[in-house]
Amino acid sequence: MSDITLGSLIQEHKERLKGLKYHNTFIPYYDFDNMDNYHLWVETTKRYIRQHFPNDPAIKEFETLSTKEIEPEQQKRLVAIIAALAIIPASAPHQRTKTTHKEVDKGVNITINNTNSQSQSQEQSMAVELFIEAIKDDLTGRQIKELKSVVAEADNDLQKARPSIIAKLKEFGTDVASNIVANLLTNPMIWGGL
């Protein structure tokens, strides 16, 4: 389940919508063959957007809409809400905030001067997550340990360790670096920003 993205949630529900069934009974209604999977999708999507877009008004809209009776237009709107988040992930009113320091992993300090809005830090956080996922997808645990070892040998100075990191990646094979770049480029959020 760690491969969940807005794109995968959208695609999953678009496929499900093909099986939306109308029941012409005394009280007509719509449903899906597997309502358990539908409910799991709704809850997974709510958790995903709460986690990745914590202050976005789309959360409330999605939650309200998802509790209504299932109808074709309502279902299309659910997909549209998360598609809009994929297209324009930033939300929020513009406001000044103080410079923040976040410590990520061991010894890496990230300074974010957030002068636009909280959404800017969300975007940066998501971008860091995307890069980390792409790297973890294509490197083995042993290879990641080797890279960390190279950085440790350079006294955790990333600029000093850069040539050794490049050499180590070449040692792993040209496919590794190509796959990492391809993973990043094929992510809908990154591709949309190009």
Buried (B, 14 or more C-beta within 10 A) or exposed (E): EEEEBBBBBBEBBEEBBEEBEEEEEEEEEBBBEEEEEBEEBBEBBBEBBBEBBEEBEBBEBBBEBBEEEBEEEEBBBBBEBBBBBBEEBBBBEEEEBEEEEEEEEEEEEEEBEBEBBBBBBBBBBBBEEBBEBBBBEBBEEEBEEBBBEBBEEBEEEEEEBEEBBEEBBEEBEEEBBEBBEEBBEEBBBBEEEE
